[in-house]
Amino acid sequence: MKHWIASFIKNPKTVWVTRVIYYYLILMGLFILYLVGKQHTPPPFIYNGF
């Protein structure tokens, strides 16, 4: 299994696929952190007015 992953990563045709998956996971992680951080912060002053 490890040999297959190594050959998959080193293959020029699949390098962009692994890169896209890698960046997609990073963006998803940042998005989840953003959503979690947004929930803990109090709402803006406009919403407090109602």
Number of C-alpha atoms within 10 A of each C-alpha: 5 7 8 9 10 10 11 15 16 12 11 10 10 13 12 12 12 14 12 12 11 11 11 12 12 12 12 11 12 12 12 12 11 11 11 11 10 11 9 8 8 9 10 8 8 7 8 8 6 5
